[in-house]
């Protein structure tokens, strides 16, 4: 593939959502993200649209770096039902 096509296909479109941890089911998989990007997500940052966009861009950079490094390949695959 050309370099342009590779960069287009390796884009990540993140979203930020407030979730109650009591409603999550534990799985055998674990996904570790660097704490600098994860610490930026707070309830106050989700209320303001400008801060939320800033958090999304930070997470996008962190996730794209994780994707390019080849770690946690299962996280970046489509779900099989």
N, C-alpha and C positions, 0 to 999 in steps of 0.2 A: 504494500500500500504506500501511497505517497505520504509525506510528512503531514500535509494538510489534513488528509483523511484520518490519520492516526490521532492527531490532536482533537479533531471533531468527535471521534468515537470515544475518546477517553475523558470527555467532559462529564462532570457530575452535577446534577441539579438537586441540591439539598433543600430540605425544608426544616423548620423548627417548630415544634409543637410541645405544649405542656401536657405531660402524661402522669397519671397517678400510678406510682410504682406498685400499689397493691393489686392493680389489674393486669400486671404483666406475668406471663408464665415463664418460668426458668427453662432454659434449654441446655443442651450439652455444648453449645457453641459459646465462645466469648469473643468480644471485639473490644480491643483496647485502642483508645484514641489519646493523643497527647493531652495532658491536663491543661495546658495553656488555652487551647481552643475550647475544651469542654467547660472550663471554669468561667468562660465569658457568658454562658447561658444562665440567666437568672430570670425570675418572674418580672423584675423591673425592666429588664432589657426586652422582654417580650411584649410589654405594654406599649412601648414607644416604637413607632414604625421605623424611624431612622436607626435606632440601636438594633432593631431586629434585622434590618438589612445588613448592618455591619457584622453582626454575629453570623449571618448566613454566608457572607463572603469569607470570613475566617474559617468557618467549617468547610466550605467548598475547597479552599486551599489545602486544608489538612487532609480531607478525604481524597483529593486528587493525588496528593503526595503518597498516601497509603496505597492507592490503586497502582500508581506507577512503580512503587517498590515491590509489588507482587505479594504483599502480605494479606492474609485473610481473603483469599480468592473467592471463598464461598459467599462472602458478603456482597460482592459485586455481580453475582450471577442472578439471572431471572429465577423467580420462584417456580418450582415444578409442582403442579397439582394434579 
